[in-house]
Amino acid sequence: MTLAVVAAMREELAAVLALMPDEQKVVAAGREFWRGHLHGQPVVAVLSRIGKVAAATTATVLAERFGIREIVFTGVAGGIGPGVQVGDVVVADAFLQHDLDASPIFPRHEVPLYGRSRFATDEGLRQALAAAVRRALPDASLHRGLVVSGDRFVSTSAEATALRASVPEALAVEMEGAAFAQVCHDYGIAFAAVRTISDRADDAAHVDFVAFIREVASRHSAAIVEAFLRGR
């Protein structure tokens, strides 16, 4: 079974590709998909692109063009839960779209016609990811729980406070995971995601963000993916 490894940022994808000895590029839907092997296992690696629509397109191509049945997503997120600090790692148990509101027809956050607001990740994959984090980054604090997604980079303290009030259980916020989770639900694809906390989604969120991706998150992504594959 071929595994898809999806990265949120180019620096993270480059770190994963550096582990692949035989990657070959396939272009589909204007995206570059890289087929090859990691530790002898067949893999397709791809950049998700930013935002829920772009992420959903990437997930759909993985399902339709490549027949992927397992997806692991690695990237960064803003920490909003109590005690979730920069450099910590979050493995998502479920995703929710914090900016989806079709009320009063449907309850706030509920995806119309699905009867749910949350899409759970795959139990086996998320357990394996959590174990990989512990092996690869033994000094990092690991959190597990709800991650929320929206088409906005949350970067003010006021926004972060409002988000915590709206979804008190949320540990982190990003821009792609809920779209992947919904598409994977539709296709019956096992999905899991791990996020390194790059900021606290507050007024300082933009400070040194690119440097954090390059110097910390990309190394975290490569180490976690490698440990995950070694453990399979």
C-alpha positions in Angstrom: 0.0 0.0 0.0 1.4 3.4 -1.0 1.5 6.1 1.7 1.1 9.8 0.9 3.2 12.2 2.9 1.9 15.7 2.7 3.8 18.8 3.8 2.3 22.2 4.4 5.5 24.2 3.5 8.1 23.8 0.8 10.9 23.6 3.4 9.2 20.7 5.0 8.6 18.9 1.7 12.3 19.4 0.8 13.3 17.8 4.0 11.1 14.8 3.3 12.3 14.5 -0.3 15.9 14.5 0.9 15.1 11.1 2.5 13.9 9.6 -0.7 16.6 8.1 -2.9 14.5 7.6 -6.0 11.8 10.2 -6.2 10.2 10.9 -9.6 8.0 13.9 -10.4 4.5 13.5 -11.6 2.5 16.7 -12.4 -1.3 16.7 -11.9 -3.7 19.5 -11.2 -0.8 21.9 -11.4 0.9 20.2 -8.5 4.2 18.3 -8.3 3.7 14.8 -6.8 6.9 12.9 -6.0 6.7 9.1 -6.2 9.5 7.0 -4.7 10.4 5.0 -1.6 11.2 5.8 2.0 12.9 3.0 4.0 11.8 0.6 1.2 8.1 1.7 1.4 6.3 3.2 -1.6 5.5 6.8 -1.0 4.0 9.8 -2.8 5.1 13.1 -1.3 3.4 16.4 -2.1 3.0 20.0 -1.0 -0.6 20.5 0.2 -0.7 24.2 -0.7 -2.3 26.7 1.7 -6.0 27.0 2.5 -8.8 24.5 2.6 -9.8 24.6 -1.1 -6.2 24.0 -2.2 -5.8 21.3 0.4 -9.0 19.6 -0.7 -7.8 19.5 -4.3 -4.5 17.9 -3.3 -6.3 15.3 -1.2 -8.7 14.5 -4.1 -5.9 14.0 -6.6 -4.1 11.7 -4.2 -7.3 9.6 -4.0 -8.3 9.7 -7.7 -5.0 9.8 -9.5 -2.8 7.8 -7.2 -5.2 5.5 -5.4 -3.8 6.5 -2.0 -5.4 4.7 1.0 -3.3 6.3 3.8 -2.2 10.0 4.2 0.1 11.5 6.8 0.2 15.3 7.0 3.0 17.2 8.6 3.3 20.9 9.1 3.1 23.8 11.6 0.2 25.4 13.5 -0.5 28.1 16.0 -1.0 27.0 19.5 -4.2 28.1 21.2 -4.8 25.5 23.9 -3.5 26.0 27.5 0.1 24.9 27.8 0.6 24.4 24.0 3.8 26.3 23.4 6.2 27.1 20.6 8.2 24.0 19.7 5.6 21.6 21.1 4.1 18.9 18.8 0.4 18.2 18.4 -1.0 15.0 16.9 -4.6 15.6 15.9 -7.4 13.3 17.1 -10.0 15.2 15.1 -10.4 18.4 12.9 -13.1 21.1 12.8 -13.5 24.1 10.5 -13.6 27.1 12.9 -14.8 29.5 10.2 -17.7 27.4 8.9 -21.1 28.8 9.9 -24.2 27.9 8.0 -26.5 28.9 10.9 -29.4 29.2 11.5 -30.0 26.4 8.9 -27.3 24.3 10.5 -25.5 24.6 13.9 -22.4 26.6 13.8 -19.3 24.6 12.7 -21.5 21.7 11.4 -20.7 20.7 7.8 -24.0 20.9 5.9 -25.5 17.5 5.0 -22.9 15.6 7.1 -24.6 16.0 10.5 -21.2 16.6 12.1 -18.7 19.3 12.7 -15.7 17.1 13.6 -13.9 14.5 11.5 -11.8 12.1 13.4 -8.3 11.0 12.3 -7.5 7.3 11.9 -6.8 5.7 15.3 -4.0 3.4 14.1 -2.1 6.1 12.2 -2.4 8.7 14.9 -1.1 6.2 17.5 1.8 5.5 15.2 2.5 9.2 14.7 2.5 9.9 18.4 4.9 7.0 19.0 7.1 8.4 16.2 7.2 11.8 17.8 8.3 10.3 21.1 11.1 8.4 19.4 12.2 11.2 17.1 11.8 14.2 19.5 12.0 12.8 23.0 12.5 16.3 24.5 9.4 17.9 22.8 6.1 18.2 24.6 3.5 16.1 22.8 -0.2 17.0 22.9 -3.2 15.1 21.4 -6.7 16.4 20.7 -8.7 18.7 18.5 -7.1 20.9 15.8 -9.1 23.6 14.0 -8.7 24.8 10.5 -9.8 28.0 8.7 -9.0 30.2 5.7 -7.2 32.8 7.8 -3.8 33.0 9.4 -4.7 33.7 13.0 -2.3 36.4 14.1 -3.8 38.6 16.7 -4.4 38.1 20.4 -8.0 39.1 19.9 -8.6 36.5 17.3 -6.9 33.8 19.4 -9.1 34.7 22.4 -12.3 34.6 20.3 -11.3 31.2 18.9 -10.6 29.8 22.3 -14.1 31.0 23.4 -15.7 29.5 20.3 -13.9 26.1 20.4 -12.6 25.7 24.0 -11.2 22.2 23.3 -9.0 23.3 20.4 -5.3 22.8 20.9 -4.0 24.4 17.7 -5.1 26.3 14.6 -4.0 25.9 11.0 -5.4 26.2 7.4 -5.6 22.7 5.8 -6.2 19.8 8.1 -10.0 19.9 8.2 -10.2 19.8 4.4 -8.0 16.8 4.2 -10.0 15.1 7.0 -13.3 15.7 5.2 -12.0 14.4 1.8 -10.5 11.4 3.5 -13.8 10.7 5.2 -15.6 10.8 1.8 -13.1 8.4 0.2 -12.6 6.1 3.2 -8.9 7.0 3.4 -7.0 6.6 6.6 -5.7 10.1 7.6 -3.5 11.5 10.5 -1.7 14.7 11.0 1.1 16.1 13.2 1.8 19.8 13.7 4.8 21.6 15.2 3.7 24.7 17.1 5.4 27.7 15.4 3.6 30.5 17.4 0.8 31.2 19.8 -1.6 32.6 17.1 -1.2 36.0 18.7 0.2 39.5 17.9 3.7 38.0 17.5 2.7 35.1 15.3 4.4 36.5 12.2 7.7 37.1 13.9 10.4 34.8 12.5 7.8 32.4 11.1 9.9 31.6 8.0 13.0 31.1 10.1 11.1 28.7 12.4 10.0 26.7 9.4 13.5 26.5 8.0 15.4 25.9 11.2 13.0 23.9 13.3 9.8 22.6 11.7 11.5 21.2 8.6 13.8 19.1 10.8 10.9 18.0 13.0 8.9 16.9 9.9 11.8 14.8 8.5 12.6 13.2 11.8 8.9 12.3 12.6 8.3 10.9 9.1 11.5 8.8 9.3 10.6 7.5 12.7 7.0 6.8 11.6 8.2 4.7 8.6 10.8 2.9 10.6 8.1 1.9 13.1 5.8 0.4 10.5 
